[in-house]
Amino acid sequence: QIGTPGQTLSGIFDTGSFDLLVLSEKCSSCPADAKYDPERSSSYEEEGTVQRHCYGSGCADTVIGFEKVDVGPLREHRQAFWEIIHHQIAVMDFARFQAIVGVGHSNSPSMKYPTMLQSYGIDEFAFCLEKGDGAPGWLYWGAEPYLHGQMAAIPVVGKHHWGAVLKQVGMRTAGGYSKLLDVCRPSCGAIIDSGTSLIGVPKKQLKVIEEEIGHVNQDCSNIDALPTLTLNLGGHYFELPPRSYVVRTPSPRLDTSDYGLYRILTFQPKVDMVTVCMHAFFGMDQSTQHGPMWILGDPWLRTYYTIYNRANMMMYAAPAGADCRPQRYLNFVDEADNVNVTALHLLSDEIASTQPAEPVVVDLKAARNPWSERLIPGIMEI
């Protein structure tokens, strides 16, 4: 809620950005049903600085102000925020949120006021997305140190983002054969990003991965024959099985079952919407100080309960149970790269036991591209 009295808005909590942006009534071209109206709030304070925020999905013109902001039980009486007065972010016209809530670990390079995390004094929070169509996601505020020992500790190497070193990307076939791919050698920079709907992969590496995956049948009938993606993230090994990296997306299909002469002559096609299965990777090209950039978005957060810790600059990850709570993580490769087959099978079984019968439906019109600043030429420090 924002303002006095509180105006309720839905927001996307984005680990890839820093600032709080809300759709404003000052934006006459914004079609959202619910928008923040400063004229209805007695606690609104105008600052007046105008700035353009650019994200992977487009740009927004904003003006800064101060306002009372409540998120669950947390309250800040004078939080700096940006009102969106014009935008070119198409996804905001289709999605069901009116605010972008940045929860990056540091401050925005252009921001002179505390972020929301800094205002609330939040040093640790966690994300998990339940599996299944329309299932909720969960954001847990506050520290859970008792969980750290049961999870994989991933050092944060990003200066601005929740980034980690990614190495040894591989595939394991349904028959159990494993191979390392010729990607991320010696390393890549990977961001675990709650603001991205899919998985971003360097374009050249995506070609390698697509060759290994092979064809995904539109009806998902071969999903159990597809390989499992394996990742070494921060020195720990993780798996993304096919039901994590395959999604179903609505697609129009021409129905010719009831085509009479009149329909043919007047061209009145009957179009049905069907769901089509496809992998959830998209190509991107951005270099980081640790190599080409990957972005692990919602498919990761549906598979792994992930803790973000600002104080220790660590992330902690473990398989997410059916109730979105973390299960015990088992590292199946030791420091000498020896595979512990028992641990591998236990981890795989743990992940498989919570996978949905069918991949989740993702409407690509409402899919969120990386909210982090637009990709830039050269090397971007994550």
Phi, psi and chi 1 to 4 in degrees:
 res  aa     phi    psi   chi1   chi2   chi3   chi4
   1 GLN       -  146.6  -72.9 -166.1  -37.4      -
   2 ILE  -136.2  134.2 -178.7  168.2      -      -
   3 GLY    96.8  176.6      -      -      -      -
   4 THR  -133.1  112.4  -54.6      -      -      -
   5 PRO   -67.7  163.4   27.4  -35.7      -      -
   6 GLY   -66.5  134.9      -      -      -      -
   7 GLN  -106.1  123.4  -59.7  175.4   39.9      -
   8 THR   -86.3  124.8  -59.7      -      -      -
   9 LEU  -128.0  151.0  -59.4  177.2      -      -
  10 SER   -93.7  136.7  -63.2      -      -      -
  11 GLY  -130.4  152.3      -      -      -      -
  12 ILE   -98.1  120.7  175.6   71.8      -      -
  13 PHE   -85.3  115.8  -72.0   81.6      -      -
  14 ASP  -116.1  111.9  173.8   32.3      -      -
  15 THR   -73.7   -9.4   58.5      -      -      -
  16 GLY   -94.6    3.8      -      -      -      -
  17 SER  -140.0 -178.1   63.8      -      -      -
  18 PHE  -122.3  -34.4  -44.1   93.0      -      -
  19 ASP   -94.1  163.0  -59.1  -35.4      -      -
  20 LEU  -100.1  114.5  170.6   60.3      -      -
  21 LEU  -116.2  135.6  -84.3   67.2      -      -
  22 VAL  -131.7  142.8  -59.6      -      -      -
  23 LEU   -66.9  132.0  -76.4  173.1      -      -
  24 SER  -113.6  153.4  171.2      -      -      -
  25 GLU   -62.8  -16.7  -73.4  -71.0  -12.5      -
  26 LYS   -69.2  -13.1  -62.4  174.4 -176.4  177.2
  27 CYS   -94.1   95.9 -179.5      -      -      -
  28 SER   -71.2  -21.6   58.8      -      -      -
  29 SER   -94.3   -1.1   61.0      -      -      -
  30 CYS   -84.0  122.9  -61.1      -      -      -
  31 PRO   -85.9    3.8   32.4  -34.8      -      -
  32 ALA   -59.2  144.0      -      -      -      -
  33 ASP   -68.9  -41.1  -65.3  -27.5      -      -
  34 ALA  -112.6  120.7      -      -      -      -
  35 LYS  -133.6  151.0  -68.6 -174.4  -76.6 -170.5
  36 TYR   -73.5  134.1  164.4   72.7      -      -
  37 ASP  -119.9  104.6 -173.8   -5.6      -      -
  38 PRO   -63.6  -24.4   21.6  -31.5      -      -
  39 GLU   -70.7  -17.1  -65.8 -174.0    0.0      -
  40 ARG   -91.8    1.7  -69.3  170.3   45.4 -154.4
  41 SER  -117.0  130.1  174.2      -      -      -
  42 SER   -83.8  -10.2   61.7      -      -      -
  43 SER  -102.6    2.4   50.7      -      -      -
  44 TYR   -69.5  137.1  171.6   69.7      -      -
  45 GLU  -131.9  122.7 -179.5 -178.2  -21.4      -
  46 GLU   -82.4  136.2 -176.6  177.8    4.3      -
  47 GLU  -108.9  -45.6 -160.2  -94.4    9.0      -
  48 GLY   101.6  -12.9      -      -      -      -
  49 THR   -65.9  132.3  -60.1      -      -      -
  50 VAL  -104.8  136.4  175.5      -      -      -
  51 GLN  -148.0  150.6 -179.1  170.3  -46.2      -
  52 ARG  -101.0  123.9  168.2  160.2  -80.1 -152.9
  53 HIS  -101.7  125.0  -73.1   73.4      -      -
  54 CYS  -116.4  130.3  -74.0      -      -      -
  55 TYR  -124.0  177.8  -56.6   97.6      -      -
  56 GLY   -62.3  -25.2      -      -      -      -
  57 SER   -95.3   -1.6  -64.1      -      -      -
  58 GLY   138.4 -174.8      -      -      -      -
  59 CYS  -114.6  157.1  -66.7      -      -      -
  60 ALA  -137.5  135.0      -      -      -      -
  61 ASP   -90.4  130.8  -63.6  -39.5      -      -
  62 THR  -135.7  160.4   63.5      -      -      -
  63 VAL  -131.9  138.5   59.5      -      -      -
  64 ILE   -89.6  147.9 -163.5  169.9      -      -
  65 GLY  -154.1 -174.6      -      -      -      -
  66 PHE  -127.3  144.9  -60.4   95.6      -      -
  67 GLU  -160.2  158.2 -171.6   54.5  -74.2      -
  68 LYS   -75.5  127.3  177.8  171.4   72.0   70.3
  69 VAL  -128.1  124.7  177.3      -      -      -
  70 ASP  -113.2  131.2  -65.0  -20.8      -      -
  71 VAL  -127.7  105.6  179.3      -      -      -
  72 GLY    60.2 -128.2      -      -      -      -
  73 PRO   -84.4   -2.7   31.8  -35.5      -      -
  74 LEU   -92.2  143.8  -55.7  175.7      -      -
  75 ARG  -142.4  138.2  169.6  171.4  -68.5 -179.1
  76 GLU  -129.4  125.2  172.9   57.9   35.9      -
  77 HIS   -78.5  -23.2  -71.0  -83.0      -      -
  78 ARG  -139.9   72.8 -168.4  174.8 -178.3  -91.1
  79 GLN   -94.0  130.6  176.6   61.0   48.3      -
  80 ALA   -69.3  135.8      -      -      -      -
  81 PHE  -150.6  166.2   76.6  109.5      -      -
  82 TRP  -117.7  125.0  -59.9   89.0      -      -
  83 GLU   -85.8  129.9  -69.4  179.3   77.9      -
  84 ILE   -82.1  115.7  -62.1  175.0      -      -
  85 ILE  -104.4  -12.3   54.9  177.9      -      -
  86 HIS  -165.5  143.5  175.9   74.1      -      -
  87 HIS  -150.0  158.6   77.6   80.4      -      -
  88 GLN  -124.3   33.8  -62.1  167.8  -41.2      -
  89 ILE   -99.1   93.0  -54.4  173.7      -      -
  90 ALA   -57.4  -35.1      -      -      -      -
  91 VAL   -61.7  -27.6   65.0      -      -      -
  92 MET   -70.5  -16.4  -65.9 -162.6   79.0      -
  93 ASP   -83.8  -17.1  -64.9  -23.7      -      -
  94 PHE  -110.4  -29.8  -63.7  100.2      -      -
  95 ALA   -78.9  170.0      -      -      -      -
  96 ARG  -104.6   40.8  -67.2  172.0  -67.5 -179.6
  97 PHE  -135.8  153.1   59.6   88.3      -      -
  98 GLN  -121.4    5.2  -57.3   86.1   40.6      -
  99 ALA  -144.2  148.1      -      -      -      -
 100 ILE  -113.1  116.3  -56.0  169.7      -      -
 101 VAL  -106.6  101.0 -173.9      -      -      -
 102 GLY   -73.4  128.1      -      -      -      -
 103 VAL  -127.1   38.8  -73.8      -      -      -
 104 GLY   -65.0  159.7      -      -      -      -
 105 HIS   -77.7  -14.5   61.0   67.0      -      -
 106 SER  -125.7 -171.4   57.6      -      -      -
 107 ASN   -91.0  154.8 -152.5  -22.7      -      -
 108 SER   -62.8  136.4  168.8      -      -      -
 109 PRO   -56.6  -25.9  -24.1   34.2      -      -
 110 SER  -102.2    4.3   60.5      -      -      -
 111 MET  -104.8  127.8 -174.4   63.5  158.3      -
 112 LYS  -100.5    0.4   57.0 -175.1  176.8 -178.8
 113 TYR  -112.7  157.0  -56.4  110.3      -      -
 114 PRO   -61.1  144.5  -21.3   32.3      -      -
 115 THR   -73.1  172.0   66.4      -      -      -
 116 MET   -64.4  -40.8 -158.7  174.8   69.4      -
 117 LEU   -60.5  -42.2  -75.0 -175.9      -      -
 118 GLN   -66.4  -40.1  -67.6  167.9  -19.6      -
 119 SER   -63.8  -40.0  -63.2      -      -      -
 120 TYR   -80.6  -10.7  -72.9  157.2      -      -
 121 GLY    68.8   31.5      -      -      -      -
 122 ILE   -89.8  116.0  -64.3  -66.8      -      -
 123 ASP  -100.7  -14.8  -75.7  -27.3      -      -
 124 GLU  -147.4  139.3 -178.9  172.2  -58.4      -
 125 PHE  -151.5  168.0   59.4   93.1      -      -
 126 ALA  -140.3  151.8      -      -      -      -
 127 PHE  -123.0  146.9  -88.9  107.9      -      -
 128 CYS  -158.0  137.3  179.4      -      -      -
 129 LEU  -110.0  125.3  -57.5 -179.9      -      -
 130 GLU   -66.6  155.4  -74.3 -168.9   20.9      -
 131 LYS   -89.0  152.3  -56.4  164.5 -178.5   68.4
 132 GLY   106.3  154.6      -      -      -      -
 133 ASP   -64.9  129.5  -60.9  -22.8      -      -
 134 GLY    72.2    7.7      -      -      -      -
 135 ALA   -71.9  150.3      -      -      -      -
 136 PRO   -77.4  163.6   29.2  -35.6      -      -
 137 GLY  -110.8  160.6      -      -      -      -
 138 TRP  -127.0  134.8  -62.7   91.8      -      -
 139 LEU  -119.4  121.5  169.6   63.3      -      -
 140 TYR  -107.7  115.9  -60.3   86.5      -      -
 141 TRP   -84.9  144.1  -68.2  118.0      -      -
 142 GLY    98.1  165.3      -      -      -      -
 143 ALA   -78.9  144.3      -      -      -      -
 144 GLU  -131.0   60.9  -62.4  178.7  -66.7      -
 145 PRO   -61.8  -24.5   22.1  -33.4      -      -
 146 TYR   -66.9  -15.9   62.1   93.8      -      -
 147 LEU   -89.1  -19.8  -67.5  175.9      -      -
 148 HIS   -57.4  -39.8  -65.0  176.8      -      -
 149 GLY   -70.2  -16.7      -      -      -      -
 150 GLN   -95.2    0.0  -55.1  173.0   31.2      -
 151 MET  -122.7  164.7  -54.3  174.2   72.5      -
 152 ALA   -80.5  127.0      -      -      -      -
 153 ALA   -90.5  119.4      -      -      -      -
 154 ILE  -113.0  110.8  -55.1  169.7      -      -
 155 PRO   -62.8  135.4  -20.6   32.6      -      -
 156 VAL   -85.3  117.5  173.9      -      -      -
 157 VAL  -104.8   -5.6  -61.5      -      -      -
 158 GLY   -76.5  132.8      -      -      -      -
 159 LYS   -75.8  -28.0  -65.3 -177.8  178.6 -179.7
 160 HIS  -120.4  -25.3  -53.8  -65.7      -      -
 161 HIS  -125.4  169.2  -60.6  -75.9      -      -
 162 TRP   -80.1   73.7  -65.6  100.7      -      -
 163 GLY  -107.0  151.6      -      -      -      -
 164 ALA  -139.5  164.0      -      -      -      -
 165 VAL   -83.9  128.0  175.1      -      -      -
 166 LEU  -112.5  128.1  171.8   62.5      -      -
 167 LYS  -137.9  170.1  -62.7 -179.5  178.2  180.0
 168 GLN    47.5   61.2  -65.0  171.2  -53.6      -
 169 VAL   -80.6  131.9  177.5      -      -      -
 170 GLY  -142.9  179.0      -      -      -      -
 171 MET  -132.3  141.2  -72.9  -75.2 -176.8      -
 172 ARG  -122.2  122.9 -166.1  178.1   73.5 -108.1
 173 THR   -72.0  165.8   67.3      -      -      -
 174 ALA   -60.9  -24.3      -      -      -      -
 175 GLY   -85.1   -2.3      -      -      -      -
 176 GLY   100.5   -1.9      -      -      -      -
 177 TYR   -78.8  131.5  172.4   73.0      -      -
 178 SER  -115.8  146.6  -61.5      -      -      -
 179 LYS  -149.5  144.6   65.0  178.9  -68.7 -173.1
 180 LEU   -84.9  142.4  -71.3  177.8      -      -
 181 LEU   -95.4  158.2  -54.9 -177.7      -      -
 182 ASP   -84.0   59.9 -170.5   20.6      -      -
 183 VAL  -137.6  159.0  -59.3      -      -      -
 184 CYS    53.0   45.4  -66.5      -      -      -
 185 ARG  -117.0  114.7  -65.3 -173.6  178.5 -178.1
 186 PRO   -79.6  -23.4   30.8  -36.0      -      -
 187 SER  -163.1  168.0   67.3      -      -      -
 188 CYS  -128.9  164.8  -69.0      -      -      -
 189 GLY  -103.1  123.8      -      -      -      -
 190 ALA  -118.4  131.7      -      -      -      -
 191 ILE  -107.2  128.7  -63.1  173.8      -      -
 192 ILE   -92.5  106.7  -58.6 -179.4      -      -
 193 ASP  -123.7  117.2 -177.4   19.4      -      -
 194 SER   -76.6   -7.8   64.2      -      -      -
 195 GLY   -95.6    9.5      -      -      -      -
 196 THR  -123.3  130.5  -58.8      -      -      -
 197 SER   -78.5  -24.9  -62.1      -      -      -
 198 LEU  -122.9 -156.8  -54.4  173.4      -      -
 199 ILE  -121.0  118.4  -60.0  173.7      -      -
 200 GLY   -88.4  131.3      -      -      -      -
 201 VAL  -134.9  140.4  178.2      -      -      -
 202 PRO   -53.3  139.6  -25.9   34.6      -      -
 203 LYS   -58.5  -42.1  -69.2  178.9 -179.6  177.3
 204 LYS   -65.7  -37.9  -70.5 -176.1  178.4  179.2
 205 GLN   -72.0  -31.1  -61.3 -175.7   11.8      -
 206 LEU   -62.1  -37.4  178.0   57.1      -      -
 207 LYS   -60.8  -40.9  -68.8 -178.8  179.9  179.1
 208 VAL   -64.0  -44.9  175.5      -      -      -
 209 ILE   -65.3  -41.4  -70.3  172.9      -      -
 210 GLU   -64.2  -36.0  -73.0  179.5  -33.4      -
 211 GLU   -64.5  -37.4  -71.4  177.5   -0.5      -
 212 GLU   -73.0  -38.8  -67.6  -63.5  -33.9      -
 213 ILE   -68.2  -42.9  -67.9  175.0      -      -
 214 GLY    80.8 -162.1      -      -      -      -
 215 HIS   -78.7  133.0  177.8   69.8      -      -
 216 VAL   -99.8  115.3  179.4      -      -      -
 217 ASN   -61.2  141.1  -68.5  -13.7      -      -
 218 GLN   -61.0  -27.6  -69.7 -169.4   -7.2      -
 219 ASP   -95.6    9.4   61.2   -2.2      -      -
 220 CYS    65.2   16.7  -84.9      -      -      -
 221 SER   -68.2  -18.2   58.2      -      -      -
 222 ASN  -108.1   19.9   67.4  -26.4      -      -
 223 ILE   -63.1  -34.1 -168.2  168.3      -      -
 224 ASP   -74.4  -11.3  -68.9  -33.9      -      -
 225 ALA   -95.5   -5.1      -      -      -      -
 226 LEU   -79.3  153.7  -60.8  177.8      -      -
 227 PRO   -77.8  164.0   29.1  -35.6      -      -
 228 THR   -98.1  133.4  -67.6      -      -      -
 229 LEU   -83.3  131.6  178.3   68.9      -      -
 230 THR  -116.6  142.3   59.5      -      -      -
 231 LEU  -136.0  139.7  -51.7  168.2      -      -
 232 ASN  -102.8  107.2  179.8  -32.7      -      -
 233 LEU  -117.2  112.8 -160.0   60.9      -      -
 234 GLY    62.7   27.9      -      -      -      -
 235 GLY    90.2    2.9      -      -      -      -
 236 HIS  -120.7  147.9  -62.6  -85.8      -      -
 237 TYR   -98.2  137.1  -76.7   81.7      -      -
 238 PHE  -133.3  159.2  -61.4   90.4      -      -
 239 GLU  -124.3  143.1  -67.1 -168.8  -23.4      -
 240 LEU  -122.1  103.1  -74.2  176.7      -      -
 241 PRO   -74.2  169.7   26.6  -33.1      -      -
 242 PRO   -54.3  -37.8  -25.4   33.4      -      -
 243 ARG   -71.7   -7.5  -79.3 -177.5  170.2   77.8
 244 SER   -90.6  -40.9  -68.5      -      -      -
 245 TYR  -100.9    2.5   68.2   71.3      -      -
 246 VAL  -106.3  136.5  170.5      -      -      -
 247 VAL  -127.1  162.1  -62.0      -      -      -
 248 ARG  -108.2  135.0  -67.3  178.5  -64.8  144.4
 249 THR  -128.7  138.2 -177.6      -      -      -
 250 PRO   -63.0  138.0  -20.6   32.5      -      -
 251 SER  -145.8  136.8  177.5      -      -      -
 252 PRO   -73.3  142.9   26.1  -32.8      -      -
 253 ARG  -135.1  131.4 -177.4 -177.5   64.6 -179.1
 254 LEU   -73.7  122.6 -171.6   63.7      -      -
 255 ASP   -94.5  111.4 -175.8   -5.0      -      -
 256 THR  -104.3   12.3   59.9      -      -      -
 257 SER   -72.9  -21.8   61.5      -      -      -
 258 ASP  -127.4   54.6 -174.3   26.6      -      -
 259 TYR  -101.4  105.3 -107.1   57.1      -      -
 260 GLY   -93.9  177.3      -      -      -      -
 261 LEU   -60.8  -38.7  179.4   61.5      -      -
 262 TYR   -63.0  -43.9  178.8   75.3      -      -
 263 ARG   -61.7  -40.1  -82.3 -172.8  179.6  -87.1
 264 ILE   -65.9  -46.3  -65.3  174.2      -      -
 265 LEU   -68.9  -34.9  -66.8  176.8      -      -
 266 THR   -96.5    0.5   58.7      -      -      -
 267 PHE    46.1   69.1 -168.7   66.3      -      -
 268 GLN  -116.1   77.4  -63.5 -179.5   19.1      -
 269 PRO   -67.3  144.8   26.3  -34.2      -      -
 270 LYS   -99.0  119.2 -178.7 -179.8  178.5 -177.6
 271 VAL  -114.5  127.0  177.4      -      -      -
 272 ASP  -106.4  151.5  -66.4  -29.0      -      -
 273 MET   -98.7  125.2  -66.7  -61.3  -67.0      -
 274 VAL  -124.3  161.3  -62.3      -      -      -
 275 THR   -99.0  133.1   55.3      -      -      -
 276 VAL  -117.4  134.3  174.4      -      -      -
 277 CYS   -84.3  140.6  -64.9      -      -      -
 278 MET  -158.1  159.7   58.0 -175.0  -68.5      -
 279 HIS   -74.7  158.9   67.0   65.2      -      -
 280 ALA  -100.3   21.0      -      -      -      -
 281 PHE   -92.9  143.3  -59.1  100.8      -      -
 282 PHE  -130.5  149.6   66.8   91.6      -      -
 283 GLY   -85.7  143.3      -      -      -      -
 284 MET  -153.2  158.0   53.7 -179.4  -76.5      -
 285 ASP  -132.6  106.5  -81.2  -36.3      -      -
 286 GLN  -151.1  130.4  178.9   64.8   61.4      -
 287 SER   -94.5  147.1  -63.2      -      -      -
 288 THR  -126.9  175.5   76.2      -      -      -
 289 GLN   -67.9   -9.7   69.6  -90.4   38.2      -
 290 HIS  -113.6   10.4  -61.2  -73.8      -      -
 291 GLY   115.9 -172.0      -      -      -      -
 292 PRO   -57.5  148.1  -23.1   33.4      -      -
 293 MET   -87.8  135.6  178.1 -171.9  -72.9      -
 294 TRP  -112.8  151.1  -78.4   52.1      -      -
 295 ILE  -127.8  115.3  -62.1 -179.2      -      -
 296 LEU   -95.5  103.9  -58.5  174.5      -      -
 297 GLY   -97.5 -139.4      -      -      -      -
 298 ASP   -55.0  -37.7  -72.8   -4.3      -      -
 299 PRO   -57.5  -34.9  -29.0   37.9      -      -
 300 TRP   -66.0  -46.6  171.2  -85.6      -      -
 301 LEU   -72.3  -16.5  -66.2  172.2      -      -
 302 ARG   -80.4  -20.2  -71.1 -168.6 -164.9   96.5
 303 THR   -99.8  -34.6  -49.5      -      -      -
 304 TYR  -127.3  127.5  -67.4   98.8      -      -
 305 TYR   -70.0  125.4 -177.7   96.7      -      -
 306 THR  -126.2  124.7  -55.4      -      -      -
 307 ILE   -99.4  136.6  -67.8  174.8      -      -
 308 TYR  -114.0  120.8  -60.7   79.2      -      -
 309 ASN  -119.7  110.9 -173.3  -68.2      -      -
 310 ARG   -73.7  -35.5  -64.8  174.1   59.1 -123.9
 311 ALA   -66.6  -43.5      -      -      -      -
 312 ASN   -96.6   -3.8  -60.0  -29.2      -      -
 313 MET    50.3   56.6  -69.3  -60.8  -75.2      -
 314 MET  -135.4  153.5  -63.5  -72.7  -73.2      -
 315 MET  -118.0  147.7  -67.7 -179.6  -74.4      -
 316 TYR  -125.5  134.3  -59.5   88.1      -      -
 317 ALA  -136.7  143.7      -      -      -      -
 318 ALA  -154.3  154.8      -      -      -      -
 319 PRO   -53.8  136.4  -25.9   35.2      -      -
 320 ALA   -87.4  130.7      -      -      -      -
 321 GLY   -75.4  178.2      -      -      -      -
 322 ALA   -61.4  -27.8      -      -      -      -
 323 ASP   -93.5   11.0   58.9   -6.8      -      -
 324 CYS    73.9    9.5 -125.3      -      -      -
 325 ARG   -92.3  151.7  -65.9  -57.7  -69.1  168.3
 326 PRO   -73.5  141.2   26.7  -34.5      -      -
 327 GLN   -97.7  171.8  -48.1  -58.8  -59.5      -
 328 ARG   -71.9  131.4 -179.4  175.0  -67.8  -84.4
 329 TYR   -82.6  139.2  169.3   81.6      -      -
 330 LEU  -124.9  116.5  -66.2  169.5      -      -
 331 ASN   -81.1  119.6 -160.2    8.2      -      -
 332 PHE   -97.8    6.8   56.4   86.3      -      -
 333 VAL  -132.2  130.3 -179.5      -      -      -
 334 ASP   -87.9 -177.0   62.3   21.4      -      -
 335 GLU   -64.1  -21.2  -65.0 -179.6   -2.8      -
 336 ALA   -94.3   12.4      -      -      -      -
 337 ASP    66.7   23.9  -71.6  -22.3      -      -
 338 ASN   -86.0  132.0  -63.6  -47.5      -      -
 339 VAL   -86.6  126.3  175.4      -      -      -
 340 ASN   -89.0  100.3 -176.9  -35.6      -      -
 341 VAL   -61.2  -38.3  176.4      -      -      -
 342 THR   -63.3  -46.9  -59.3      -      -      -
 343 ALA   -64.1  -38.2      -      -      -      -
 344 LEU   -60.2  -47.4  169.1   61.3      -      -
 345 HIS   -66.7  -37.6  -71.7  165.6      -      -
 346 LEU   -65.4  -42.9  -72.4  172.7      -      -
 347 LEU   -65.5  -44.1  179.7   63.4      -      -
 348 SER   -62.0  -42.3  -61.9      -      -      -
 349 ASP   -65.3  -38.3  -69.2  -14.7      -      -
 350 GLU   -62.1  -44.5 -174.1   66.1   57.7      -
 351 ILE   -69.0  -44.4  -65.2  172.8      -      -
 352 ALA   -63.2  -32.8      -      -      -      -
 353 SER   -67.2  -19.4   66.9      -      -      -
 354 THR  -109.3    4.0   62.3      -      -      -
 355 GLN   -74.4  141.8  -67.6  -65.0  -59.0      -
 356 PRO   -69.6  159.0   27.3  -34.3      -      -
 357 ALA   -62.5  -34.8      -      -      -      -
 358 GLU  -128.0  150.4  -69.3 -173.2  -66.7      -
 359 PRO   -60.6  155.0  -23.0   33.4      -      -
 360 VAL   -69.0  150.4   69.1      -      -      -
 361 VAL   -86.5  129.8  172.2      -      -      -
 362 VAL  -125.0  118.5  174.7      -      -      -
 363 ASP   -81.5  112.5 -173.4  -11.6      -      -
 364 LEU   -64.6  -23.2  -64.6 -177.1      -      -
 365 LYS   -66.4  -30.0  -69.9 -168.4  -59.3 -178.0
 366 ALA  -102.6    6.0      -      -      -      -
 367 ALA   -68.4  140.5      -      -      -      -
 368 ARG   -95.1  120.9  -54.6  179.7  -51.0  -82.7
 369 ASN   -76.1  169.5  -70.7  -27.2      -      -
 370 PRO   -53.5  127.6  -24.7   33.6      -      -
 371 TRP   -78.0  -15.3  -73.9  122.0      -      -
 372 SER   -61.0  161.2   53.7      -      -      -
 373 GLU   -50.9  149.8  -64.6  -66.3  -35.0      -
 374 ARG   -49.4  146.5  -82.6 -174.1  179.2  -86.6
 375 LEU   -61.0  138.5  -54.4 -177.4      -      -
 376 ILE  -121.6  154.6   60.4  175.1      -      -
 377 PRO   -63.4  150.4  -17.9   30.7      -      -
 378 GLY    79.9 -153.7      -      -      -      -
 379 ILE   -95.6  126.9  -64.7  177.3      -      -
 380 MET  -104.7  124.1 -175.6 -179.3   84.9      -
 381 GLU   -72.5  117.9  -74.2 -164.5  -33.5      -
 382 ILE   -82.1      -   61.2  171.5      -      -
